[in-house]
Each structure stands twice: as structure tokens, then as C-alpha cells.
């Protein structure tokens, strides 16, 4: 499909947010208008599958531009706001909208970083990335891809962000072009759209990772060219993780497509460890029950010495069960306190 002259100079604005994102997005999209020579793409990390339609509804209430869930294969149109649907990675390319069906990145699908990288790979300096409120450091890797490809970085002022982790992470690892309050985001975007950007070659690792997102998996030989083999294994599939360095920021990727920042990998390892402990607790409980069964059988047959041995083993096992249960309850209480403190 041949692009018109207007489409050839269209800017691609990619927006990423997480916790606290609905109100932030409403404030931002209310400032977008059809005088902006851009198409807008939004990924919000959502924990509920059915909330994508709700997000479209909430944004359309305040937006001057049409909002809709992105459709695979649809052309990119100026003045449209596209929302990532649940359980699919939203990707953009010169020929239009694409979906990625690979595994989660940073525990999310759709993932902010995947959208950002695809835009950088396809539209280089015409890409504008915006990071809003959210937990951890999602979006930093994708924003680095945009900046290293000649694009523009806009970040919500972390002093006003409901959850400042994501904006702070971007500011820590790269020089943002604009760091502004939500009320000034539209003005910053207007200025960014007027910038004359020098042509910048898209780095090979950005092109490679964008291609991985489309194919859902790649060979180990390809990852060897992108990063170094690490000592860590993927918590989702058990494959080896490769450390991919971008400026001062690094993330880990396995050849099946799973990808984690350092903080997300730590969190995923904690989840895996806790899950393993619950399995161990269940196994200990089952073993204790079996020991009591053998104790009762021997008691009924008059084998008191054997019955006593099984009872002692069950009692010793109960001590381990109690210790393990206290550890798991303590870990859950810590998680609740972290969630309450934001």
C-alpha cells in the first residue's frame, strides 16, 4: 500500500502507563486534537481482560478524537487514538497495525516496551514516546529504543504522578526531551511535533527485538548477537536469559520471547519461589497425613513400637510445616504492606 505525502510525514505517538493510568490518560487525551499530524497508540497495563472496552469508553468521553480498540491489519490513520486490546501485544509498522502473540514482557501482555520498540523500528525520528504514572520501570527499555532511533521522549513530572516509578526510571536512564505536568502535556506534544529531527539509523538491536516481537520467538544464536549469556534462567520457561544492555539500562530475554527488566525479574523470581514453597507445604502436609495413616494401621494391629515411630516422624514433620507456614504468611503480609504503601 502506497502512503500519501501526509501519511509519509505522520508522527507516531506511543503512550504507556500502568497504575493510576486511567485518570492520567483522560487528562492527556482531552488535549489531543485533529490539528496534530499524528496517530496515537496507548498501552495500559491492565489486570482485567474486559477493561480494554471500558478504557475506550472512558477516554472517548473526554477525547476530541475518535478512540477505538486497535484492529490487526488496519491502516494507521491521522487523528485516531488506538487502544491495545487485552492479551495481545500492540505493534505498529509502516504497513499498519500488527499484533504480537508471543509471551508476556515484564509480566504484561500487552507490553509497553514492545509497542515502543516497534514504533522506533518502523518510524525512527517520527516516533514520540510518552510515559505516564506506573509501577516499577516498565517503558524504560522501549523509550531508550525511541531515543536511540532519533525519536522524542516526553515524561510525566514524577512529582505529580500518582505512582512515580515509571517516569522516574525513564529520567534516571536517559535525557528526556520534556518532563511536564499532565496539564502541560498537550503543549509539549505540540512542540515535539514541530521539531526537525535529523535522520538517525535505527540500532540493529532495536530492529532485532522488534522482529522478535512479531515472530514470538528467536534462536539462541540471534540472542548471542544482542547480549551476553547470563547466569539466570527464565522463571517462566527455564531457558537461559541473555542480558541486553541499553546505555545504563539492561533487560533480560530468553529465546522463546520472555523478557524482564531487573526489577521485574526479581519480582517474578519471588513469585516463583513462593509458589515452590506452597507446593512444598502441600507435599509435607500429604506426607504427615500418610504417616498418621500408618500410625493408626499399626496401632489397630497392636504394633505399638512401629506406631510410635510413625507418630514421632509426623510430629517432627509438623514442626517443619509450622515454620514454613509462618514464613509464607509473613511474606504475604509483606506483600500487602507494599501494596498499601504504593
MARVEX-337825 format. One record per residue: x, y, z of N, C-alpha, C in turn. Coordinates in steps of 0.1 Angstrom, whole numbers, plus 5000, padded with zeros to 4 digits. Atoms other than C-alpha are relative to their C-alpha. Last residue first. Example, Ala and Ser with C-alpha at 12.3 -4.5 7.8 and 13.67 -1.06 7.14 Angstrom:
! residues 2
499149895000513749895071499250115008/500949885000512349555078500950125000/
//
This chain:
! residues 342
499849965014502050215469501450004996/499249885000502050195507500250064986/500749894993499149955507500850135000/501149955008500649735481499350125006/499449935011503949715500498950064991/499549874996502049635532500650084989/501149924997500149355515500450145004/500649965013503249205500498950095002/499049905006504949205535499450054987/500249884993501849025549500950124995/501249945005502148765522499650135007/499849955014505748705530498850064995/499249884999504948665567500350074987/500949904995502248415559500750135002/500949965011504648215538499150115004/499249935010507348215565499150054989/499749874995504848115592500850094990/501249925001503647835570500250145006/500249965014507147705565498850094999/499049905003507847705603499850054985/500349874993504647535611500950114996/501249945006505147265584499750135006/499649945013508747205596498850064993/499249894997507447145632500550084987/500949894996504646925619500850135003/500449935012507246705603499150125002/498949935004508746625637499750084987/499849884991505346535650501250084995/501049915004504746305619500150135009/499749945013508046135624499050114996/498949914998507246085661500550074987/500549884993503845935653501150105002/500849925010505345695627499550135006/499049955009507845565653499450094989/499349894994505145535679501050064991/501049895000503045315655500750135007/500149945014506045095649499150125000/498749945002506545045687500150064986/499949884993502844985693501350074997/498549975002502344715667500350145006/499350034987498944605681501550024999/499550135001497244575647500849965012/501150105000495044875653500549864999/500750004986498045075664498949905000/499250084991499944975632499450005014/500050145004497145105610500849915009/501350054996496745425630499949854996/500050014986500445505627498749935005/499250124996500445425590500049985015/500750125005497645665584500749885004/501050034991499345925606499249884996/499450064988502445895584499049975011/499750135003500245945553500749935012/501350085000498746255567500349864998/500450014986502246395575498749925001/499250104993503346315540499649985014/500450135005500346505525500949895006/501350034994501046805547499549864996/499750034986504746805537498749965007/499450144999503746785500500349965014/501050115003501347075504500649865001/500950014989504047285521498949894998/499350084989506547205494499149985012/500050145005504047325467500749915011/501450054998503447645487499949854996/500250024986507247695489498649945003/499350124997507647655451499849965015/500850115005504947915446500649875003/501250024991506748155469499249884995/499550054987510048105450498849975009/499750145003508248155416500549935013/501350075002506648485429500349854998/500750014987509948605443498749924999/499350114992511648515410499449995013/500450135005509048715391500749895007/501450024996509649025413499549864996/499950034986513448995408498649975005/499450134998512948965371500049965014/501050095003510649265371500549865001/501049994989513249475389498949904997/499450064988516049365365498950005011/499149914995513849425334500649945013/500249944987512249115320501150115002/499049894998511748955286499650065014/500249934987510148625276501050115002/500749885000510448555239499850075013/501450025003511348195235499250125000/500250025015515048275231498549974997/499750145004515248425266499649984985/500950065010515448805273500549854998/499750145002516949005302499049944990/501150094998517049385305500449864995/499950135006519749645309498749925003/501250094997519850015314500249874994/499850044986523050235315498949905005/499549894992523050275277500349945014/500449885008521049975265500450125008/499649884994522549635277499650124990/499949915010520849305268500250145006/500049864995521549035293500250104989/498949925005520648695279499850145005/500349865003518448455299501350074995/498949904996518848085296499650144997/498949985010515647885293501050105006/498850074996513547775324501250024990/499850125008510247865308501249925003/501250055007508648125330500249874992/501050054990511348205356498849944993/501349945002513948235327499049945010/500950085008517348115340498650074999/501350024996520048345353499249924990/500150124991523748315350498649975004/499949984986523748545320500049875008/500650114993524648495283500250035015/499250114994525648825269499249905007/499549984986523649045246500849885004/500749894993522249105211500550035014/499549885006524548885190499450125006/498549984998524148595213500550124994/499949934987520348655212501550015003/500449865002520448565174500250085013/498949935007522348245181499750154997/499049964990519848145207501150074993/499050094997517148145180501050055010/498849995009514048355180501049905005/498850084995510548355194501150024990/500350064987507248555191501149915006/499950145002507848635154499749925012/501050055010506448985157500149854998/501349984995508149065190498949954990/500350104990511348915178498650015005/500350125008511349155148499749885009/501349985006511149445172499649884992/501050034990514049295192498650034995/500150144996516149275161499049975010/500750075011515349625148499949855003/501549965000516149765182499349934989/500650074990519449565184498550045001/500350145004520449685150499349935011/499050104996520250055160499649864997/500550084989517850265139501049895004/500150145003519850505117499549925013/499250084992519050865125499849854997/500250145003517851135102500949915008/499050055009518051465119499749854998/499150104995514851575136501049964989/499450055012513051905129501149905004/498550015000510951965159500449944987/499449905008507352085153501549984998/500450025013505651775166500650104990/499350125005507651795198499749974985/498749965003506352155203500849884994/500049905012502752045200501450044996/500250085012503451745223500050094988/498850065003504851975250500049924987/499149895005501752195248501449934996/500449975014499551885251500950104994/499650115009501451765281499750034986/499149945010501152095300500449904989/500749895006498151985322500850074989/501050045009499851655327499350114993/501250044994502851815343499049964990/501049904997506051815323498849955008/500550064987509351645317499050105005/501049924993510251715280499649925013/500249875007513151605259499150095007/501349985006514051335284500050134993/500349855000517751265289498750024993/499849925013518050895296499650145002/499250075010518450635324500150074987/498750054994517250805356500949954989/499249884998514551015338501449955005/499649945013513050695324501050115002/499050095007513150525358500450054987/498749994994511550825375501049914993/499349875004508650835350501450015006/499750005014507950465357500650134994/498950095003508250475395500450014985/498949935008506150795400501149904995/498950114998502850625410501250044992/500650084989500150905413501049895004/500450135004502451125391499549925013/501450005000502651485403499449864997/500549944988506251495414498550015001/500350104990507051235387499550075013/499349964989506551505360499749905012/500849934990505051305332500950045012/500350074988507651215306499250085009/500749924992508151305269499649925013/500450064987510851145249499350115008/500149904989511451225212499449935012/501349954996512750995184500050095012/500249865004516250965169498650065004/500450005014516450585170499750144995/498950045008518450595202499749994985/499049905000515650795218501249974991/500549885007512950555207501150114999/500150035014514850245218499650124991/498649995005515650415251500149964985/499749855002511950475255501450014996/500649955013511250105249500350144997/499350075011513749995276499450054987/498649945002512350255300500749944989/500049895010508650155294501450064998/500650035013508149945325500150124991/499349935011510450055353499549964987/498750065005508549975385500650084989/499050074991504950095390501349964992/500050145000503050355369501149945009/500050064987502250715360500149854999/500849954989502850835325500249925012/500250084988505450775298499350075011/500549944988505150935264499849905011/500450084989507150835233499650085012/500049924987507251035201499549915011/500750064989508250855169500150095012/501449954999508951045138499349945011/500149874995512751005143498650065001/498849934995512650625138499750145006/500249865003509250525122501150095005/500749975012509450145119500050154996/499450075011512050045144499450044987/498649955003511150315169500649944988/500149875006507450225166501350064997/500550025013508149855172499850144993/498950055008510349935202499549994985/499049895002507650155218501149954991/500649905009504849895213501150114997/500250065014507049615227499450104991/498750005007508149825257499949954986/499649875004504649905268501250004991/498949944993503549545270500450134994/499049935008500149395260501150075009/500450025013500549145277498750074998/501249935006502449215309499849964985/501250054994504849025332498750054994/500249934986507749245322498749965006/498749934998507149115286499850085013/500049874994504448855282501450065001/500250004986504748565257500050155006/499050064991504248595220499750015015/500650104992501148685201500949925009/499050104996502249015187499349905009/500150054987499549225169501249905002/499850154999500049445139499849965014/500150064986498749785129500349855000/501249994992499749935095500249945014/501250055007502049895065498850005009/500449915011504750115080498749964993/499150025012504649905112499650104989/500249925012503049935146501149984990/498849965008502749675174499650094988/500349915010500149605201501350054994/499049895000500949295221499650094988/499349995013497749085225501050125001/499450135004496148955258500650014986/499550094990493849265262500649874993/500950094994493349515234500749915010/499650145001495749805229499049915006/499850064987493950135224500449854999/500150145000494250335192500449945014/499450064988493650705191499749855001/500750114994492950845156500849965013/501049964991494051185143499149905006/499849884993495951055113498850045009/500749885005495150705103500350115009/499949904990497250385106499550134994/499049895003495950115084500150105011/500649875003494149815100501150104996/500049985014495949475098499450144996/498950055007495149385134499850024985/500350115008492549615149501249954992/499250025012493349865177499549874993/499050114999490549925201500749984987/500550135003488950265194501049895004/499250104993489150635202499449864997/500750134998487950905178501049905007/499750105011489551245185499349875002/500549945012488151525207500149914988/499149985011488651305238499250074988/499349874999486751345271500850034988/500849904994484051075269500750145001/500949945010486050875244499250115006/499349905008488650815270499250074990/499649894991486250645295500850114992/501249924996484650435268500450125008/500549935012487950315253498850095004/499049895002489150225288499650094988/500349904990485950025295500950124998/501249935005486549835263499650115009/499649925012490049755275498850074994/500049864997488749655309500450084988/501249925006487449315300500150155001/500150025015490749125304499050094994/501350065004491449255339499950004985/500150134994495049325352498749924996/501250034994495749605328499949865006/499950134994499049755318498849975008/500249994985497950055297500149865005/499950124993499250065261499950035015/499950014986498150355240500149865005/500150144996498750445204500249995015/499750024986498250795189499749855004/500950114996498350895152500549965014/499650124993499951225144498949905002/499750095011499851555124500549875006/498750074998498251745153500249894989/498949925006495451975141501449945002/499750055014492951695148501050094993/501049945010493151755185500549964986/499650045014494851595216498950064991/499349895007494351785249500449974986/500949895001491551565263500750124993/500750005013493751275255499150114998/499149985012496251375282499150004988/499549875001493751435311500850024987/501249915003491851115304500550154999/500350015014495150925302498950094996/498949935007496251045336499750004985/500249854998492850955351501050074992/501349965007493050595336499850165001/500049955013496750555344498750054994/500449865001496950535381499850064987/500949964988498850215380499850154999/500450124992500150145344499250055012/500449974986501050385316499649875007/500050114991502550395281499750045014/500349964986501850625252499949885009/500250124992503150595217500050045014/499949974986502850895193499649885008/500650114992503550815157500350035015/499350034987504251125136499249885007/500850024988502851135100500949965012/499449914990505351255074499250005013/498550034999504750965050500650095011/499750124992501050985058501549975002/500349974987500851345045500349885010/499049914995502651255013499850035015/500149865005500350965008501150085006/500449894990501550615016499850134993/499249885001501550334989499550115010/500949885000500050005000500950125000/
//
